């Protein structure tokens, strides 16, 4: 399957393994991953965030309940919400999540946004698990037609050392562990270049007791809710 599908499947497999109840997808674009995740029975809250409202709205109707969902209500409740806003800003609607995914997002951030990203996602949202994927620039010479970046909207593409040192720095600062993996294996003889897509899986070291989500955090409002469905 194409790499973008492998990335979605990677997240779905993690969800099946760890059974998070609340999952947020940052930079959710046309909501394809969210749509896949709504079929995971463990999930009770799904949230998406993107800075491009129109892209997010393109297929959002797919997140609405189907007639069968009304005819055969399931045991679990599911709430799906979409928010328009930036990962550079904090909003209390992103508090209390078990898993936050950032698939091919960080390379689209301007320097000032990337600078704020760790404080917002690791520091403020502070979910139990964070997954971040981004292109591995060392793989680019193996891709036909790629000169500078894989996509014209990319602000940067990192090699393995650049991504891993950024990730380890964020993990250390905000008390997470991080493990690296990836998708898209290089051909025999080119193993050194690493995966086509590099992935960091971050796990918060200390469990949050409900009370540590301090009330101060709840006053942050920066996103606009553009969609909400309750199953
Ligand atoms: N995660 C999706 C996927 O894997 O198919 C989409 C990835 S797309 C390459 C990057 C997305 O990040 C775009 O939809 C873009 O609008 C969004 N984005 C860029 N900057 C953002 C920001 N500051 N805050 C939130 N989303 C942002």
Boltz pocket constraint, residues with backbone or C-beta under 6 A from the ligand:
constraints:
  - pocket:
      binder: B
      contacts: [[A, 4], [A, 7], [A, 26], [A, 27], [A, 28], [A, 29], [A, 30], [A, 49], [A, 50], [A, 51], [A, 52], [A, 55], [A, 85], [A, 86], [A, 87], [A, 88], [A, 102], [A, 103], [A, 104], [A, 105], [A, 108], [A, 109], [A, 113]]
      max_distance: 6.0
